[in-house]
Amino acid sequence: MAKKQNKDIDKDKKVTSTTKTTSAKKTTKDASKSGEVKGPKGTGEKNPDTGKAKETQTKTAIKPTAKANAAKGTTKRKLPKPKEANPEETSASEKKTTAKKSSKAAAGAKKSTKSKPGTTAKSAAKKTGVEKKVAEKNSKAKKVDPSKTGKSVTSKKTTTKKKTSDDVTSKVRNIADKVLPDEETQKAVGDTAKAILPDQKTVKKTVKKTVNKAVDTLLSDDEKEDKVKKTKAKAKKTSKKSEVAEGASLLSEYDVHLFREGKHYHLYKKFGSHIMEHQGTKGVYFAVWAPNAEKVSVIGDFNGWDRQTNPMKPRNDESGIWEAFIPEAKNGSMYKYYIRSHNNGYEAEKGDPFAFKWETPPNTASVVWDLEGSWNDGDWMKKRKKEAQKAKPYSVYELHVGSWKRKPEEDNRSLTYRELAEDLPGYLNEMGFTHVEFMPVMEHPFFGSWGYQVTGYFAPSSRFGSPQDFMHLIDALHQAGIGVILDWVPSHFPSDLHGLHYFDGTFLYEHADPRKGFHPDWQSYIFNYGRNEVRSFLISNSVFWLDKFHVDGLRVDAVASMLYLDYSRKEGEWEPNENGGNENLEAISFLKEFNETVYGEFPDIITIAEESTAWPMVSKPTYMGGLGFGQKWMMGWMHDTLEYFQEDPIHRRYHQNTITFSTTYAFTENFMLPLSHDEVVYGKQAIFNKMPGDEWNKFANLRSLYAYMYGHPGTKLLFMGAEFGQRTEWDHDSSLDWHETNNAPNRQVQETLKALNRLYKQEPALYEKSFESEGFEWIDINDHENSIISFLRKGEKEKDTIMVVCNLTPVPRENYRIGVPETGKWKEVFNSDSEEFGGSNVSNKEPVEAKPLPTHGKDHSIALTLPPMAVVYLKKQ
């Protein structure tokens, strides 16, 4: 499929950090909701690119240059404004001229003083003023003849008035030049004043010393002795803390070497905040990468958010890593990093890129957190490892944590992780799904981004509970036999200033060049995949979720946008690679390294690419030249299938190629068939409402769509709500319409999915060779007039073969012949028109025997009754 066409499928799914469903205008409107808040009580920084409090940027990344005005707990940044005219600030040439005039005036004044000892500057000025007034009076007394000048008396008066004003200004300036000392003299006076007068610090110190001395005179001897002891103890404690902080570090020289080489894949064990004991003192160790910072300090609720109390020290190895050990910090402490950059004095208060927990948005502070937790999924993990290399069914239920179910009686709030753990595993087991895929749970400032604009890459969102609560949910799913896949977003990140953007006053995590570093579709920033430290950050993040949270797979978002330099860009908005092509060589290298790393450490997990173009070998091993993913979303199948099913059945005869085309490339990749959240938003309607006809036909079409999907080669993914035929588009601010399951047709769609999932797991032919051409064989694709297609699905054993026949019009077909390879009986094992599914119950109740009547190029055939708008599966007896 053409690249452009496929891009369009994938293009509209992302939004800025402030909105994924609205225009840029609404993005600006919602900026106040996005998390621009400092800790528990302050507000966040202003946007460095615009000077306004927005979460998103314009399409051109402008380098911030202004220094923020820092108030306690608040950081503000503004762009430099054009200088306005200031009579006290002149150009260099003007200053030189003024200085010269001042010097001459001073010399003249000096000479005048010597020749007339009795004349002071003051009297001279006074005399000059008197002379000026006399001159003005005489000037006004003169009369002008309008007939001679050609001007009116009024005009002359105006001119005279203006001239008089200019004369006054000029003479005042001349007097100032004579009276005021030159710049050199002013500087000398200032230096003398500084030398004589004490500074503010000295004054405070003197006052404090005087007061203390006065107080001491009122104390008894015992009180004085007690005060001395307390002072010594305090000094000793401060000294000890200083010594402890000086030597605390989790980073070895080898760690730093790997980090700088881009080969450290466990940075979460070294960076961020870690509770530890050092030299007998308990506290928290902090480490952050900010190579272009002039100063970094830890601010938090343990030091009053003061920027001076806990400064960090840079390592002396030029790694750009800053460290601190703070005894006052503890588990649950809120904190940020105050960063002042070498770059034009830029200042900001940043969240910790490696924080395990964040405040609940819109608050934006990071939280010190211990990730230790107990797990009871040992049996699942052993089974996962044992079955790592085996072919198995993947029936994935895509879910958005915040809107699956809500509590209407409690202000319509979302379920917590622990409440999900009570309801979700049982529901997935009942429905027969093998896996659940969570849309991004990583911390994100704006709820409406659905999690695709991440600021806290190492933290599950605090909206729904603690990290341990999320562990509990995964543990419960594993114990119920359900695998867990997380959406992972290494393609871009938002412009929220507490996040990664412009982290140390430079484009640290993102490309500085907007042609490579700014995403025009989503108004977000693109990681610099060529920077070693950034690669270490991202790959460590992928390993983190697999390691600490026992996750079974990662679905990588927006891979197409990473692969192409010209993705969603016009001519002139992108720069070719070193070979003159549009491939992003750095991103390609990164994706290969990511897959090699995670499969190397966790060979029993799965990585899945959301890739919408014809890029070759996405799901092939890197040693073959592929990107190394385990599976790839089959976006072409999704597009063609929905397009076909939206056609009125009477017109489907003209679109037979649309429904059959996917098999021409079905085995070029390890494909997953997605009917995802992208297909039920932005006015696209719920899948149910894409179906044509009256209500009966809509449900019949929906059941046929699902049955065709499960019969088609590839693994399966279905977005929540589609399993019971929800009639409205998905709304992230509301619960699914669970009340619809009280209606028989919706409940019967659920029963259809249950049966399909059960059959999918029971019949090896439907999954054993899902990615191999040997596992599929067309029987007939040419019956355009009747809109009927038929094919075989094959497993390792011939006896497992399944026949799939699709009658995609609402007309039943009697005695319809299907060619089969040999004699034998075929039994109907699934029929989407079954009465229990809400169909008309037309079926082949008894096994059908093959007869030696050649059909469809086969020597034998069977005569079937095909139900209207239905799909049937048959298996040889």
N, C-alpha and C positions, 0 to 999 in steps of 0.2 A: 504494500500500500504506500502511496506517495507520502513522503515525509511531512509535507505541509498539512495534508488532510489529517494525519494521525496526531500532529501537534495540536490541532484544534480540539481534538477530543479531550486532551489533557489540560489544555491551556487555562480553562476558566475555573479550575478548581481551587486555586489559591487566592488568598486575600492578604492585605497588609496586616500588621500586628493589631490594628484597631478594628478591622472588619474584613470578613471573608465573604460577606454577602451583600455589601453595599459599595457605593462608589467612593472615590477618593474624598469627595466632599463629606460624606458621612464619617469617613475615617478621621478627619480633622475634628469633627464634632464630638466623637467618642474618645478623643485623646485623654480626657480627664479620667476615663474609666480604666485606662490601660495599665496602670501601675506606676505612674510617675510620682510615687510617694516614698519618702525616705524613712524607712524604719517604722516604728509604731506611731509617730506623731508628725513627721515633717512632710514636705513636698519634695518632688524629685527635680532633676535638672531640666533646664530648657534645652531644646534641640540645638546642637552646635551649628547645624547647617543653616538654620533660619532664624534663630533667636526666639522662636516661639515654642510654647509647650505643646508639641505634637509628637505622636508616636511614629509617624512616617515621614519620609523625605520626598523631595521633588525628584524627578527622574535623573537629575545631574547631581552627583555627590559633590557638595561644596566643602572644601576643607575648613573646619572650624578654626578660628584664630583668636577668638576673644577670651579674655580671662574672666572667670565667673566671679560674681560678687558673693562671697561666702558669708552666710549667716549660720547660726548654730542649727545643725540638722538640716540645712538647706543649701543647695548649690545652684547658682544661676549662671548662665552663659549667654553672652551677647556677641553678635558680630560687630566688628569695628565700624563705627559710623563715619561718613565723610566729615572731615574737619570743617567747622563753621568759621567764618571770619571772626578773628579775635584781635582787638586793638593792641592787646598785650603780647600777641604771638605773631611775629612777622617772618618773612622769608629770610634766608641767609643773607642775601644781598641787602635787604632792607635793614637787617640787624647791623650789618657792617657799616652802612651809611649812618644809621642812628648813633652807633658807638662813636663814629668819627666826629659827628656833630656834637655829641655830648662832650667828647674830649676837648674839642675846640671851645665849646661854651665854657667848660670848666677852666680852661687856660685863660680865656677872656675875662672870666669873673675874677680869677686870681690877679691878673694884671690890673684890672680896675680897682681892686682892693688896695693894691700897693700904691697906685697913683693918688687915690682918694681914701686915706685911712678912715675918715669919718663916715664913709658910705658903706653900709651893710647890704647884704643881698636883699634883706627885707625892705629896706628903704629904697633900694634901686627898683625893686618890683613895684613898690608903691608909686614911685615917681613915674615909672613907665606907664602905670595904669592911669595916672592923672593926665599925662601927655596924650594918652590914647583917647581919653574922654573929651579933651579939648579939641583934638583933631576931628573926632566924630561930630562934635557940636558944630564946628566950623563947616564941616562937610554938609551937614543937614541945612545949615543956614543959606547955602548957595542955592540960587534959583536956576532952573533950566527952562529954556524956551522950547516948547514942544514942536514948534514949527521948524526949528533948526535941526533938531535931532530926528524928527520923523517918528517919534515914539510918544505915547501918552504919558501924562504925569503919573498915572497909576502904575504903569509898567516900570517907569523909572524908579518909583518908590520901592517896588518889589525888588528890583535889581540892587538898589542901594542897601536894602535890608539884608539881602543874601550876602552882599559883599561885606557888610559890617559884621555879620555872623562869622564869615570865614576869617576876617581879620582878627576877631576876638579869639577864635580857636587857635589860629596861627601864633598869636602873641602869648597865649597861655602855654602852648607847647614850648615856645622859646624860653619862657620863664622856667618851666619844668626842667628843660635841658641845662639851664644855668644853675638851678638849685640842687637837683638830685645828683648824687654821686654816680660815677660810672660803674659798670658791672664789676670790674676788678675790685673797686673799693667796697661795693656791696658784699662781695664774696668774703673779703677780708674781715669785714664787720661780723658777718655770720659765723665765720670760723672762730673769731674771738669770743662771741657769745656762747658758742657750744663749749668752748674750753672753760669758760667761767661758770656757766650755769649747770647744775646737775641734771642728768636725764631723769625720766619718769621712774625708771627702775630703781635708781639710786634713792630718789625721794621716798618711794614706797618702802624700800629696805630700811632707810633711816628712821622713818616713822614707826615701822614695825618694831625696830630695835628699841626705840625710845619708849614705846608703849609697854613692851615686854619688861623693860628695865623698871618702869614705874610700877607695873604689876608685881614684879619680884620683891619690891620693897614692902609690899603689903602681905606677902606670904610668910608663913611660919617656916622654920627650918625643915620640919618634916615634909611640908608641902613642896618646898624647894627641891628637896632630895628626890621626892616622888616624880616631880616634873623632869628632873635630869635623867632619871631612869627611863621614863617614857620616851624622851627625846632620843636617847641612845638606842632603845629597842626599835624605834621607828626607823632610825638611820641604818641599823643593822639589817632590818627586814628589807628595806629598799635596796640596800647593797646586794643582799642575797638574790633578790628577784632580778636585779640587773645582771648578776653573774650567771644565773640560770638562763635568762633569756638570750644571753650572748652565745651560748654553746648549743642551743636546742636546734635540731634539724632532723628531718626524715630523709633528706636527700643525700645520697652518696655521690662521689665524683662519677661513678659509672651511671647512676640514674641521670645525672645532668648530661653526660655524654650521649646516652640513648635518646634523651629528650631532644637534644639539638640535632641529632641525626634523623629524627622522625621515626625512631624505632622503639620508643617506649610505649607499650600498650597497656600499662597499668598505672597511669598517672593518678588515678583516683585514690591510690594508696599513699600518694606523696604530696599532692597539691590539695588546696582547699583548707578546711579546718579539721583538725584531728585531736581528740581528747587523749592526753598522754601524761605521763609522769616523768619529770626530768630532774635528776639530782635530788630526788626526794620531794620535789614540789609538784603538785598536781596543777594542771592548767590545760590550755589549748594552744596547739601549734598551728600557725597560719603560714601558707606559702602561696604566692601569686606571681604570675609572669607578667611583667610590665617593663620591658627593656628600654622604653623611651621616657620613663618617669624620672622626675627630678626628686620627688618625695612621695612616699607611700606610707600611710598609717592605717591602723585598724580602728574604726570607730564603731561603737555599739552601746547597748544598754548597760554594759559593765563599766563604761567610762564617760557616761553622759553624752555620748556621740561627739566627744571632743577630739579634734584633729591633732592635738599636740601630745596627748597622754601616752599613746602606744605607737610610736613610730616604728616602721619596719626597716630592716637593714638589707641592702642589696648584697648578694653573694659576691665574693671577690674573683669569680671565675668568668665574668662578663657574660653570664647566661641570661641576665635580665630578670632573674628570680629574686624576689624579696621575701624575707622570712621574719617571723616574730613568735615569741612564746609569751603568752599572757596568763599568769596564774589566776587573775580575777575572772576570766571567761570560763564558762562551763557548758554542759549539755543544755540546749535550749536557749542559749544566749543569742540575741539578734545582733547582726553586724553587717558592715559594708567596708569597702576599701576606699579611703580618700586618696585620690591620685592627683598630683600636680605634675604636669608634663614639662619636659624641656621645650616642647613645641609651643612657643608664644604664651607661656604661662597658663595653658589650658588646665582647668580643674574640673573634677567630677567625683561623684560618690557612686561607686560601682558595686553591684552584687558580685558574689563569688562565682566564677564560672564553674567551679567544682563543688559547689554547695550541695549537700545531700537533702537539704530541706530549705524551703523558702516560706516567708510569710504568706498568708492567704491574700491573693490579689483583692483590691488594688494596691495593698501595701507591698513593698518591694525589697525588704531587707532579707538577707540570707540568715540561716539559722544553724548554729552548731548542732550537729546531730550524730548520735551513735547508731550505726546501722546494724548492730548485732540483733539477731532474731532467731527464733527456733523454727525448724522446718520438720514437717511430717510427710514429705513427699518422696521418701527414699525408694519406695517400690516403683513409683512413676519414673524416677531418674534412672533406675537400673534397667527398667523395660525400655526406656528411650535409647539407652546406650546399646542394649542388646539388639534392637531392631533398626539401628541407624542405617544400615545399608540395604534394608529390605524395601520393596515397593509397598506403599500403603496408601489408603484413601486419605485425602485432605478435603473435608467438607467444612468450610470456614464460615463462621458467623461474624460479620463485621459489626462492631458495636461502639457507640459513643457513650462514654461513661456518664456524662452529665445529663443525658436525655433518654436513656433506655426506659427507666421508670423514675417517677417523682412522687413526692409526698404532698398531694394537694391540700391536705389538712394542716400542713406545716409550711405555709406560704409557698407551696409548690417547689420545695427544695429538691435537689438531686439526692439520690441515694449515696451513702458513704461507701467506701471500699468494703467495710465489714457487712453492711446491709446487702451489698451485691453478692458477697460471699454466701449469704443465706439463700438467695433466690436464684442466682444465675447458674451455678453448676447443675442443679436439678432440672432447670428448664432446658439447658443445652442437652443434657442426657435424654430427656423426654423427646426432644425434637430430633435427636440422633446426630447432631453435629460432632465432628471430631476435634475441632479447634475453635477458639475465639480469637479474633483479631481486634485489639483495642486501637481505636484512633488515638493519636498521640496523647499520652498521659503526662509527658514531661511538662514542667511548669511553664506556663505561658500567661502573659499579662492580660490579654483580651479573650474572654470566653468565646466570642463570636468568630475567632480564628479557627475554632475546632481543634486547637492544639498544634496547628501547622506553623505557628510563629513562636518559636521556643526561645526562652531566655535562660531557663534553668535546666540544662541538658542532663544533669545527674540527679534530678529530684522529681519524684512523682508529684503531681499537683496537690497542694495542701487543701484545695477546695473540698476534697473528699476524704481527707484523713492523713495520717502520718505514713512515712515509708514502711513502717512495720505493718500498718493496716493494709497497704497494697501487697506486701509479702503474704499476708494472711489470705487475701483474695486469690492470689496465684496458687498458694498451697492448697486451698479448698478446691480449686479447679483441677489441679493435678490429682488430688485424692479421688476426685470424681471421674478421672480418666480423660480430662479435657486438656488439650495442649493450648499454650498461650503464645500468640504472636503480637509483637508491638510494632506500630508504625514508627519509623525512625526518619528524622529529617536532617540529613547532612547537606542539603542543597542550598539552604538560605536561612537567614535569621533576621529578626526585626530591628528597627532603628531605636527602640526604647533605650534610653540613655543609662538605665541601670544594668543593661545587658552587655553584650559583646561589642556592640558598635562603637568604633573610635575609642577603644578601651583605654589606651594610655596616652591619648592625645594624638594618636596616629591610627591609620587603618591597619590594625594589628592582625585581626582574625580575617578581615576581608581584603579584597584587592583595592588598591588606591585608585586604579584606573576604572572609572564607571563603566567602561565598555566590557569589563570582565567582572567588576565587583558590585554592580547594582542591577537588580532585577526589575525590568520595566513593568512586568505584569503584576507583581505582588508588592512593589514598592519596598523591597527588602534588600538585604545585602548577601553577597555570594562569598562563600569561604574561599580563602586563598589556598588552593590545593597544592600549590607548588612550595609552600612554606612548611618546612619540616615540623616545626613545633605545632602547627595547626593540624597536620596529619596525625601527629601523636595524640592531640586532644580528641579528634573525632574517632579514631580507631579505639582509643581507650574508652570512649563513651559507649561504643558498641559492645565492647567486651564487658563493661561494667554491668549492663542489664542482663547479659547472659550469665555472668558470674554471681553477682549479688542478689539477683531477683529470680534466678532459675528459669529465665524466659526460654521458650523453645524455638523462637524464630524472630527475625526482623524483616519487615516489609519496608523497603527503602523507597521513600517518596520522591517523586519528580526526577527520576534518573535522566529522562530525556533532556531536561533543562541543564543538567550537568555535562552531558556529552557534547553538546553543540555550542560553539562560541556565538553563533548567530541565532540561537533559540529566541524566538519572539522579538527579533531585532530587525530593523530596516537596514538597507544598504548604507554604509557609512557609520553605523552605530556599533560595529564590532570590528575586531582586528584579527586577521588570519593568523594561524599558528606558524611556526618556523618553516613548515613545509608548504605554506600557502593555502592550507585547507581550513575547513570550519570545525574540525574536531578539537575538543578541549583536551589536549594531551596530558595535562596535569591531572585533570579529573579522571581520565581513563586510568592512569597509573594509580591514583588513589583508590578507585573502586576495586581494582584488581588486588591491591595490597590489603584492603579491608576484607575481601572475601577469603583470601589466603590465610589471613590472621585468624578470623573467627572460626573457619572450618578447621584450621590447624589446632586450635585450643578446644573447640567444641564440635567434633565431627558428627555429632548426633543432632545438630540443629538445622534450621533451614533459613536461607536468605531469599527474599522474593523482590524482584525489581518491578516497580511501576514505570514501565518504559513504553512509550506510545508510538515509536517510529519503527522503521525497518532496520534499525541497527543490528548487524549480524552477531550471532553467538553470545548473546547476553547471558544465557544460562548454560554456557559451555565452560569447561575448565580453563583456567588461565594458561596451563601448559599447552593447550591447543590453540591459544590465541583469543580465547573468550574472556568475558568479564568475570566469570567465576560464580555467578548467582546460581542458586538451586532451582529457582523457577522465575517465570516472567508473566506478568499480567497480559492476557490476550485481548488487547484493546480493540483490535480489528474485529474479532468475533463479537464482542459486546456491541459495537457500533452497528454491524451488519444485522445481527440478530434482532435488536430492538427496532431497527428500520423495517425489517421484514414483518415483524409481528404488529407493527402499527398500521400496516396496509390492510385495507378492507379485504376479507378473504376472496371476494369476487375478482380482485385485481392481482392476487398473489401469483397467478399463472404467469404473469409477466415479470416476476421477480424471483423465479426459481434459483437463478445463479447467486442471488444475494444470500440465500440461506445455505447454499452448498459451497460457496467460495472459500470459506475458512479452512476446509480440509486440504486445500492446495498447499498450505504452508503450516499445517497443524503440527508437523513433526520436525520443524526447523528449530524449535525451542522446547523447553519443558514448560508448557503453558498452564496457567491457571485462568479459568473462565470467571471474570468478575462481573457481577451486577452490584456495583458499589454505591456508596453515598453520592458520588458525583452524578449519578443518573436520576436522582430524585430531588434536586434542588434547582434554584434559579429559574423557576417556571417550567421545568421539564416535566413536572407532574410525577405523581407516584407511579410505579410500574403498573399497578392495576389500571390506572386511568390512561395509560398508553394503549391499552387493548381496545380494539374496535367493537362496535355492536352494543346490544342491550346488556343488562346486567348478567344474564345467564351466559351470553357469549363472552363477556369480559372475563368471567371466572373460568370458563372453559379454555379460553386462549391462555390465561395465566397458568393454568395447570399444564397445558401443552408446552408452554415455554419452559417451565421447570423440568418437565420430563425429557424434552429435547436436550436441555442443558446437561442433565445427568447422564444421558446416553452419549453425548459428544466426548471425544477424547480430551483429557485435561482434568486438572483438579478444579474444585468449585469454591466460589465465594459469593455469599448473599448478604446484603445489608439488612440490618434489623428492621422489622416492620413488614418487609416484603414477604416473610414467611407466612403471614396471615392475611396478606392482601390489603394492607392499609391503603385507604383511599385518598389521603392527603399527603402533600409533600412533607418531607422531614423538616422539623423545626427544632433547632438545637436548644431553644428556650422552653420547650414543652416536652412532656412525656409522649411516648408512643401511644397511639389510640387503642389501648388494650380493651376498652369497652366493645370494640368491634368484634372481638372474639366471641361475644355473646350471640352474634348473628351466625346462623348455620353456614352460609356460604364461606365466610371468613374462617370459621373453625374447620371447615372441610378442606380449605387450602392448607391449613396447618397439618391436617391428617395426610394430605398428599405429600408434603415435604417429609413427614415422618417416614412414610413408606419408601420414598426415594432414598433417603439417607440410610435406612435399614438395608435396602437392596444393594446400595452402593458399597456398603461395608461387607455384605455377605457374598457378593459375587465377584470373584477375583478378575474376571474378564473386564470389569468396569474400571479397574485401577492398576492391574499388574503391568500392562504394556501401554499405559496411558500416554507415554511420550515416544512410542515407537510405531512406525508405519505398519509393522507386522501385527499390531493389535487392532487394526481397523481395516474394514473392507466394504466398499460400496456394493450394494445389491442393485439399486436403481436410483438415478438422479434425474431421469429424463421425463417423468410423468408430469409435465408442466400443467396440462389441462386439469388434472385432478389435484394438483399441489400435494403430491405424495412423494416422500423420500423414504428409502429403506437402506439399512446397513447392518453389518455385523461388528460386534466387539469381541476380541479374542484375548484369552489369558495364556498362561504357560501350558495349560492342559486343554486339549481340544474339546473335552466334555463340558468345559465351562463357558463355551461360546454363547453369547446373547445376541438375539436378533431384535433390532429396533425399527419399528414402522411408524411413521408420522403421517397422519391424515390431517392436513392443516386447512380444511374447509369444514363448515358445519353440515356436511352431507355424508351420511353413512354409506359405506361401500360393501356390497354383498359379493361373496365368491371372488374376492380380489386375489389374483395369483401372484405369489412371490417365489422367485427361484431360490432353490437350496442346493447345496453341493451333493447331497446323498439321501438315501432313504432314511426313514425314522419318523418319530413323532415329536412335534413341538408343542410345548405347553405354555399358555399365557401366564406370566409371573407378575405382570403389572399392567394396569389399564387405567389411564387418567380419567376415563369416562365412567369409572366405577361409581355405583350408587353411594358408597361411603365417602366419596370425594365430592359428591354433589353433581355427578354426571347423569346421563340418561340410561346407564347400565347396559349399553350394547357391548357384547363381549363374545369371546370364543370360550364357552364354558367347558368344553371337553378338549383334550389334546388333538391336534390336527396332524394327520399323517401325510407324509410326502408321497407324491406319485410321480411316475416317470414321464412327466409332461415338461419338456424343455421350456424354460422361461428365464429371461434375463441372463442368457448365456450359460445357464446351469442345466444339467441333465434332468433334474427333478424340480418339483415345485409343490407348494402348499396353497390351498384356497382358504383365505381368511375373511372374516367379517370385520371390517374396519369401522369403529365407532366414529361419530361426527366430532370434529375438532378435538382430536385426541391422539395420544401416543400410547402404543402398546409394546411391551417387552415380551419376548418368547425365548424359551430355553429348550434345547433338545433333550429328550428323555432317554 
